Amino acid sequence: MGVWTDVTLGMIAEDRSDIAVMTVLTAKVLPRQAFSVKHFAAGGCGKLRQKCTAWANNLRLRGCEYIIVVHDLDTASEAELRQDLEGRVRGVAVRASLVLI
């Protein structure tokens, strides 16, 4: 299994259902026993953007090596939204972060 053994993923999403979907999709790529998920569900896009950096740092402190941010596009510009969210997690000291829109 190598690098993908006992990986802790940190997920930040608008809703708990987004986290559930991302966990199922991740299990299609990695064996379910190879990773665990810690998360924050914002209950909306405004709170997600407001709390994103603090939550990412909290997840890092709780042992997450990777941060995944899931956000609906809604009516926003994809490029602007991606730039904003990537900027919010850029300074968090994890192995990698991923913004999914």
Secondary structure as the mmCIF struct_conf table of DSSP 4:
data_model
#
loop_
_struct_conf.conf_type_id
_struct_conf.id
_struct_conf.beg_label_comp_id
_struct_conf.beg_label_asym_id
_struct_conf.beg_label_seq_id
_struct_conf.end_label_comp_id
_struct_conf.end_label_asym_id
_struct_conf.end_label_seq_id
HELX_RH_3T_P HELX_RH_3T_P1 GLY A 2 TRP A 4
BEND BEND1 THR A 5 ASP A 6
STRN STRN1 VAL A 7 ALA A 13
BEND BEND2 GLU A 14 ASP A 15
HELX_RH_AL_P HELX_RH_AL_P1 ARG A 16 VAL A 29
BEND BEND3 LEU A 30 LEU A 30
HELX_RH_3T_P HELX_RH_3T_P2 ARG A 32 ALA A 34
STRN STRN2 PHE A 35 ALA A 41
BEND BEND4 GLY A 43 GLY A 44
HELX_RH_AL_P HELX_RH_AL_P2 CYS A 45 LEU A 61
TURN_TY1_P TURN_TY1_P1 ARG A 62 GLY A 63
BEND BEND5 GLU A 65 GLU A 65
STRN STRN3 TYR A 66 VAL A 70
TURN_TY1_P TURN_TY1_P2 ASP A 74 THR A 75
BEND BEND6 ALA A 76 ALA A 76
HELX_RH_AL_P HELX_RH_AL_P3 GLU A 78 VAL A 89
TURN_TY1_P TURN_TY1_P3 ARG A 90 GLY A 91
BEND BEND7 VAL A 92 VAL A 92
BEND BEND8 VAL A 94 ARG A 95
STRN STRN4 ALA A 96 LEU A 100
#
